[in-house]
Amino acid sequence: MTEKYILIYLVITFIFSYIVAFYLKKRFPGENEERKLLDEKKLAHFQDTKVQKYFAEAALYKHNRATATLFIFLFNIAIPIVGYLFTLWLSWYLVHKKYEKTVVLTSILDLNELKDIFLKTERIFGESSMINLLNNEYVPKSKKLRALATLASSPSPASLTIIKQTLSSRDDEIRLYGYSILNNMEKKINSKINKNLQLIQRETYKDRQESPELIAEASFELAFSYWELVYMELSHESLKNNFLSSAVQYIETSKEFYHTKTELLAKKLNETKAATYDTKTIRKKELALEQYYEKLSALYTLLGRILLYRGEYEQAQAELTVAKELLPENSTAVIPYLAEIYYNIGKYDITHSILNRYSSLRFNATLYPVIQEWKGEESA
């Protein structure tokens, strides 16, 4: 009789254990390939400690229905009646227990301490090192003067920005030398502007056949001079728009003349080729025509740069495209500005394509780091 009761108890306990194990699937999903790979990764961390690995491996059996059923069955055999109640409560608790997602405050990474932990890093070469050299009170004055002379020998917006910082130097000699460099550059450009303005005024009141060409050449120089004042940031902020408008005005004047001249020269060249086989005469006319095309291409490029500076991207693209078509062999001088336009309007795929299509751009020291950055996907 006792054996009969024991057998019934074992059967009931087994059925109870199977139902509970099935119920716990809500908390512990069954085994699959993804679960096995995840468990293997967890166990890989306990290769050196056999005891920890044993317990970790035992804990993973909760995902196996057969193992879970056997564990519950043995647990309830060991603790009759009371084990049922405890198993029911524990199963309900495991399925319904929710853990709030909280952010644990740690002191692993304190951003305020970064400036003290890490050493200060600076560029060894480039404008940063030059600025530090000019502002460092322990650097000999002779070195600072040589640095300023070097910057003055290759004027650019970056070099002039550095020179402007010397205007607040405590050293009178450094401050005056920086001021004299900027003043001389501005005077040089203004002198060129005044010279060409006087030439246009003088030629306008003369009735001579060569006057239109002289006026066109002077307008060409004026356009670039006004642009240089703005580009080099030598002009006051309030005068920039006036200088740009003047540059555009002289560009149009010069373009009108060179367009007419190229049409006439192209027509004469075709007539010469049809009438004679004199290669010297033909080559002479071809060279003259090429010079006018170079002038026109330079004017269209300049107008495109001015429109780009103003943010008028669509018009700038049109002008730069014409400049590129006029002088295809010199297109690398125009391509970077087209790439900048596409970048500014958000067409990054076209920018990437342009910078990688023209391999000769990588020989430009200024563009080289930019091109390398855009080639990141290919190199990876």
C-alpha positions in Angstrom: 0.0 0.0 0.0 2.8 2.4 0.9 4.6 1.6 -2.4 1.3 2.5 -4.2 1.1 5.9 -2.5 4.8 6.6 -3.3 4.3 5.8 -7.0 1.2 8.0 -7.2 3.2 10.8 -5.4 6.0 10.4 -7.9 3.7 10.5 -10.9 1.9 13.6 -9.6 5.2 15.3 -8.8 6.5 14.6 -12.3 3.4 16.0 -13.9 3.5 19.0 -11.6 7.2 19.5 -12.5 6.6 19.3 -16.2 3.7 21.9 -16.0 5.9 24.3 -14.0 8.8 23.9 -16.4 6.5 24.6 -19.3 5.2 27.6 -17.5 8.7 28.9 -16.9 9.2 29.2 -20.7 7.8 32.7 -20.3 10.9 33.7 -18.4 13.5 31.3 -19.8 13.1 30.6 -23.5 14.1 27.2 -24.9 17.5 26.3 -26.4 18.3 27.2 -30.0 21.4 27.9 -32.1 21.5 31.5 -31.1 21.1 30.6 -27.4 23.9 28.0 -27.6 26.4 30.4 -29.2 25.6 33.0 -26.5 26.0 30.4 -23.7 29.4 29.3 -25.2 30.6 32.9 -25.1 29.6 33.2 -21.5 31.4 30.0 -20.6 34.5 31.1 -22.4 35.1 33.7 -19.6 35.5 30.9 -17.0 38.2 28.8 -18.6 40.7 29.4 -15.9 38.4 28.8 -12.9 36.9 25.3 -12.9 34.5 26.0 -10.0 33.1 29.1 -11.4 32.7 27.5 -14.8 30.9 24.5 -13.2 28.3 26.8 -11.5 27.9 28.9 -14.6 27.3 25.9 -16.8 24.8 24.5 -14.3 22.9 27.9 -14.4 22.6 27.6 -18.1 20.4 24.4 -17.8 17.4 26.5 -17.0 16.8 26.9 -20.7 16.6 23.2 -21.2 13.1 21.9 -20.6 14.2 18.4 -19.6 16.8 19.6 -17.2 14.4 22.1 -15.7 11.7 19.4 -15.2 14.2 17.1 -13.6 15.4 19.8 -11.2 11.9 20.7 -10.1 11.0 17.0 -9.7 14.0 16.3 -7.5 13.4 19.4 -5.5 9.8 18.5 -4.7 10.8 14.9 -3.9 13.3 16.2 -1.4 10.7 18.6 0.2 7.3 16.9 0.0 4.1 19.1 0.1 5.9 22.3 1.1 8.0 22.1 -2.0 4.9 22.4 -4.1 3.9 25.7 -2.5 7.4 27.1 -2.7 7.8 26.0 -6.3 4.4 27.7 -7.3 5.4 30.9 -5.6 8.9 30.9 -7.0 7.6 30.2 -10.6 5.1 33.0 -10.4 7.7 35.4 -9.0 10.3 34.6 -11.8 7.7 35.1 -14.5 6.2 38.3 -13.2 9.2 40.0 -11.7 10.1 43.2 -13.6 13.4 45.1 -13.2 13.5 48.8 -13.7 16.1 50.2 -16.1 18.3 52.5 -14.0 21.5 54.4 -14.9 24.2 53.5 -12.4 26.3 56.5 -11.4 30.0 55.5 -11.5 33.3 57.3 -11.3 34.9 55.2 -14.1 35.0 58.2 -16.4 35.0 61.8 -15.1 35.1 64.2 -18.0 36.2 67.0 -15.8 39.4 65.1 -15.0 40.3 64.4 -18.6 42.3 67.6 -19.0 44.4 66.7 -16.0 44.8 63.0 -16.8 45.9 63.3 -20.5 48.8 65.3 -21.6 48.1 68.4 -23.8 48.6 67.5 -27.4 49.4 70.1 -30.1 50.3 70.1 -33.8 54.0 69.9 -34.4 53.6 71.4 -37.9 51.1 73.8 -39.2 49.4 77.0 -38.1 49.1 76.0 -34.5 52.8 75.6 -33.9 53.4 79.0 -35.7 50.9 80.7 -33.4 52.5 79.2 -30.3 55.9 80.3 -31.5 54.8 83.9 -32.0 52.9 84.1 -28.7 55.5 82.3 -26.6 57.3 85.0 -24.5 60.4 82.6 -24.1 61.0 82.3 -27.9 63.8 84.7 -29.0 62.6 87.7 -30.9 64.9 86.9 -33.9 62.9 83.6 -34.4 59.6 85.4 -34.3 60.8 87.9 -36.9 62.0 85.1 -39.2 58.6 83.4 -38.8 56.7 86.6 -39.7 59.0 87.0 -42.7 58.2 83.5 -43.8 54.5 84.0 -43.5 54.8 87.3 -45.5 56.6 85.5 -48.3 53.6 83.2 -49.0 50.5 85.2 -48.3 47.2 83.3 -47.8 44.1 83.7 -45.6 45.6 81.3 -43.0 49.0 83.1 -42.9 47.4 86.5 -42.6 45.2 85.3 -39.8 48.3 84.4 -37.9 50.0 87.7 -38.7 46.9 89.6 -37.4 47.4 87.9 -34.0 50.7 89.7 -33.6 48.9 93.0 -33.5 48.1 92.4 -29.9 51.7 91.4 -29.0 53.4 93.0 -26.0 56.6 93.4 -28.0 56.5 96.7 -29.9 58.8 95.5 -32.6 56.8 92.3 -33.3 53.5 94.2 -33.3 54.8 96.9 -35.6 56.4 94.3 -38.0 53.1 92.4 -38.2 51.2 95.7 -38.9 53.7 96.7 -41.6 53.2 93.3 -43.4 49.5 93.7 -43.4 49.7 97.4 -44.4 52.2 96.7 -47.3 49.9 93.9 -48.6 46.9 96.1 -48.6 48.8 99.0 -50.1 50.1 96.8 -52.9 46.6 95.7 -53.8 45.2 99.2 -53.6 48.0 100.5 -55.7 47.1 98.0 -58.4 43.4 98.9 -58.2 44.2 102.7 -58.5 46.5 102.1 -61.4 43.9 100.1 -63.4 41.1 102.5 -62.5 43.1 105.4 -63.9 43.9 103.4 -67.0 40.2 102.7 -67.6 39.3 106.3 -67.1 42.1 107.5 -69.4 41.3 105.0 -72.2 37.5 105.6 -72.0 38.0 109.2 -73.2 40.4 108.2 -76.0 39.3 107.3 -79.5 41.8 104.6 -80.2 41.4 101.1 -81.7 43.4 99.4 -78.9 41.3 101.0 -76.1 38.7 98.2 -75.7 41.5 95.6 -75.2 43.3 97.8 -72.6 40.0 98.4 -70.8 39.3 94.6 -70.8 42.7 93.8 -69.4 42.4 96.5 -66.7 38.9 95.2 -65.8 40.4 91.7 -65.6 43.1 92.9 -63.1 40.5 94.9 -61.1 38.2 91.9 -60.7 41.0 89.8 -59.2 42.3 92.7 -57.1 38.9 93.3 -55.4 38.4 89.6 -54.8 41.9 89.4 -53.3 41.0 92.1 -50.7 38.0 90.0 -49.7 39.6 86.6 -49.9 42.7 87.6 -47.9 40.4 89.3 -45.4 42.2 92.6 -45.8 38.9 94.6 -46.2 36.6 95.8 -43.5 33.5 93.8 -43.0 31.3 96.7 -44.1 33.1 97.0 -47.5 33.1 93.3 -48.5 29.8 93.4 -50.3 30.9 96.6 -52.3 34.2 95.0 -53.3 32.4 91.8 -54.4 29.9 93.8 -56.4 32.8 95.7 -58.1 34.6 92.5 -58.9 31.4 91.0 -60.5 31.0 94.3 -62.5 34.5 94.2 -63.9 34.2 90.4 -64.6 31.2 91.1 -66.9 33.0 93.9 -68.7 36.0 91.8 -69.3 34.0 88.7 -70.3 32.0 90.7 -72.9 35.2 91.7 -74.7 36.9 88.3 -74.6 33.8 86.5 -75.8 33.7 88.8 -78.9 37.4 88.4 -79.4 37.4 84.6 -79.2 34.5 84.4 -81.7 36.4 86.6 -84.2 39.7 84.8 -83.7 38.0 81.4 -84.1 36.4 82.6 -87.3 39.7 83.9 -88.7 41.5 80.7 -87.7 39.0 78.6 -89.6 39.4 80.9 -92.7 43.2 80.7 -92.4 43.1 76.9 -92.2 40.9 76.8 -95.3 43.0 79.2 -97.3 46.6 78.2 -96.4 48.7 75.3 -95.1 51.2 77.7 -93.3 51.6 75.9 -90.0 53.4 78.9 -88.4 50.5 81.3 -89.1 47.9 78.7 -88.0 49.9 78.0 -84.8 50.2 81.7 -84.0 46.5 82.2 -84.3 45.8 79.1 -82.2 48.1 80.3 -79.4 46.3 83.7 -79.4 43.0 82.0 -79.2 44.2 79.7 -76.4 45.3 82.8 -74.4 41.8 84.3 -74.7 40.2 81.1 -73.7 42.5 81.1 -70.6 41.3 84.6 -69.7 37.7 83.6 -70.1 38.1 80.5 -68.1 39.8 82.4 -65.3 37.0 85.0 -65.3 34.3 82.3 -65.1 36.2 80.6 -62.3 36.5 83.8 -60.4 32.8 84.6 -60.8 32.0 81.0 -59.6 34.2 81.5 -56.5 32.5 84.8 -55.7 29.0 83.2 -56.0 30.2 80.3 -53.9 31.4 82.7 -51.3 27.9 84.4 -51.3 26.2 81.0 -51.0 24.6 81.2 -54.4 25.4 77.6 -55.2 23.3 77.0 -58.3 24.7 80.1 -60.2 28.2 79.2 -59.0 27.9 75.7 -60.4 26.9 77.1 -63.8 29.8 79.5 -64.0 32.4 76.9 -62.9 31.0 74.4 -65.4 31.5 76.9 -68.2 35.1 77.5 -66.9 35.8 73.8 -67.0 34.5 73.4 -70.5 36.4 76.3 -71.8 39.7 74.9 -70.6 39.3 71.1 -70.1 43.1 70.5 -69.6 43.0 72.9 -66.7 39.9 71.5 -65.1 41.7 70.5 -61.9 41.7 74.2 -60.9 37.9 74.2 -61.0 37.0 70.8 -59.7 37.7 71.5 -56.0 35.1 74.4 -56.1 32.5 72.1 -57.7 33.1 69.5 -55.0 32.7 72.2 -52.3 29.3 73.2 -53.9 28.0 69.7 -53.9 29.2 69.2 -50.3 27.4 72.4 -49.2 24.1 71.4 -50.8 24.4 67.9 -49.2 25.2 65.8 -52.3 28.0 63.9 -50.6 28.0 61.0 -53.1 28.8 63.4 -55.9 31.5 65.1 -53.8 33.1 61.7 -53.1 32.9 60.8 -56.9 34.5 64.1 -58.0 37.4 63.9 -55.5 38.2 60.4 -56.4 37.8 60.8 -60.2 40.6 63.3 -60.6 43.8 61.6 -59.4 45.9 64.7 -60.1 44.2 66.5 -57.2 46.2 64.5 -54.7 49.4 66.3 -55.7 47.8 69.5 -54.3 49.3 69.7 -50.7 46.2 71.7 -49.5 43.7 69.2 -50.9 45.6 66.0 -50.1 44.3 65.5 -46.5 40.7 66.2 -47.7 41.0 63.7 -50.5 42.4 61.1 -48.1 39.5 61.6 -45.8 37.0 61.1 -48.6 38.8 57.9 -49.7 38.3 56.4 -46.3 35.6 53.9 -47.5 37.8 52.6 -50.3 40.9 52.2 -48.2 38.9 50.4 -45.6 
